[in-house]
Amino acid sequence: MSSLATVPTIGTALMRRSLEIPCRVAAISGGLLIAALAIITVVSILGRWVASAPVLSDITMLAWVGPITGDYELVEMGTAIAVFLFLPYCHLRGGHVTVDLLVMHAPPMVQRLLAVIAETLFW
């Protein structure tokens, strides 16, 4: 956590606890979505491989096998959604990258003021 982190008080601790569960649910949902996207990718690649294999594509029982239609678009959209599902948890944990070379030498009051401004702008 950077030097911009605010000192937790009773109000912020209560707010953090009330946001913890929804943020975790969103992050877990994002993880499940990424896992589903990985499965979609593997199934599409296997379907493309089976459809293009000369021996396997001649089997009439496997005539329906092929790549998933729109798999690129599904993975693109799903990845964007998963990223936005991970962001609340990352913000709650203070996991964002911060550059505070100048701020870390400022007085504590200035650091708190800049932390409030940053939290207000990027909430």
Secondary structure, DSSP 8 states (H G I E B T S, - for coil): --TT-----HHHHHHHHHHHHHHHHHHHHHHHHHHHHHHHHHHHHHHHHHHH-HHHHT-GGGTT----TTHHHHHHHHHHHHHHHHHHHHHHHT-S----TTGGGS-HHHHHHHHHHHHHHT-
